[in-house]
C-alpha cells in the first residue's frame, strides 16, 4: 500500500479553501441543472413509460432533456474529481480548473450577450475562482510559478 506524502512544507493558503468552496457551489448548481430539465418535462410526475425520445425528425423535448441532464451530470462528476485533486494540491487540478474556468467564462459571456439566459451564480463563481487561482502563493504551492531564488538554491 502506498504511503501518503507528507505536506510539511506545503501549507494550504486560504485561497485554496475559497476555491474549494466555490467548486462546491458550482457542484450544487450543476446538480440542480441535472434534475431541472427532467422535472420540467414531467419525468418525475409521469415516469418514462410510453414516452418517445426520438422521432424521424430527431430528438423530442424529452430526448433533449435527458441529453441536457446527462451532460450536466458529467460536469458535476468532473467537478468532484477536480475538487479532490485540488484539495490534495495536485498540479494537474490547477491546470484543469483554470482551463475549466476559462471555457465556462466564455460560455457564460456568450449566454449573456447572445442567448439572454445567463447563469449569474456560475459566472460569479468563475470570477472568484479565476482571481484566486491567479494569486502568486496559489501558483507557487501548485508548482505553476517558481521564484528565481528557488531555482538558484
N, C-alpha and C positions, 0 to 999 in steps of 0.2 A: 504494500500500500504506500502511496506517495505521501510524504510529509508536507505539511503546509509551509510555505515560505514565511519567514519572519519579516514583518514590516516595521522593524525597529526604527529605521531612519526615515520611513515614509509616513509622516503624519498626514491625515486626511484634512485638507482645507475645508473651510465652511462652504466654499463654492461647490464642492463635490456633493455635499449634503443638499444644498439648494437645487442642484441639477437632479439629484435623485428624487427629490420631492416633485419637481416639475415633470419628471418622467412618470411618476405615479399619477399625477393629474392627467397627463396625456393618455395613460393606460385606461383610466376611468372613462374619459371622453370616448376613446376608441371602443371600449366595451359597450358603452351606450349606443354608439353607432352600429355595433353588430346587431343589436336587438331592435332598434327603431324601424328599419325598413320592413322587417318581418312583422312587427306589431302593426305598422301602418297598413299592410296588406291583409291583415286579419288572420295570420297564420296561427297565432296562439288561441284565438277565439274559435275558429272554424276547423283547424287542423289541415293536414296535407292531403287527405283522401279526396279524390275527384278533382284535384287541381291540375291545370295544364301549365307547364313551364316553358314549352317550346311549341310553336306552330310552324306552318310552312313559310310564314313571313319572317320568322325569327323568334326571339325570346319574348315571352309575355311579361307583364308587370311583375308577376311573382318570380319569374326566372331572373329578372334583373335584380329583384330584392335579395334573392339568395346569393347572387354573384357579389352584390354590394356587401352583404353581411360576411361572406367568406373572405373578401379582400380586407375588410376591417379586422376580422379575426386574425388573419395572418399578420397584419400590422401590430396588433396587440401582443401576439406571441413574440414577434421580433423585438418589441419594446421590453418585454420581460428579459429576453436574452441579453440585450444591450445593457439593461439595468444591472443584471448580475455581474457582467463583465466590468461595468463602470464602477460598481461598489467594490470590486476586487482590484480596481485601479489597473486594468489591463490597457495597453496601448491601442489595441485594435478597437476597443469600445469607444475610445475618444475619437478615433478616425471615423468609425461608423456613425457615431452620434452627430459629429459635425457635418458629415455628408447628409444624414437624415434630416437634420435641421435646415440645411441649405435647400434641399429639394422641397421640404414641407413649406418653407417660406415662399418659394416660387409658386407652389400650388395655391397657397393662401392668398398671395397677391393676385394671381390670375382669377381666383374666385371672387376677390374683392372688386376688381376692375371690370371683369367681363361677364361673370356669371351672376353676380349680385347676391350670392348667398355665402358670405364669408363666415368662418367659424372663429370668432374673436378669442375664445379660450385657447385654441391651438396656436393662433398667431401670437398671443401674448406669451404663452409658454415657450414658443420657439425663440422669441426675442430674449427672454430670460436665460434660456439655455445657451444661446449664441454668445451673449455677453459673459456668462460665467465660464464657458469653455475658452474664451479668448484671454482670460486672465493669465498672467505670466506664471504665477505659482501653480495653477492647474496644469498648464502646459509642461512645466518642469517636472511635476510629480508623475505625469504620464509619459515622460521621455520624449515629448514633442519638441521642446526647446531646451537647449543646453547653453550654459554660460561658457565664455572663453576661458575663464579662470578654472572651471571644472575640467576642461579639456587639457589645460596646461599642467595640472597637478596629477 
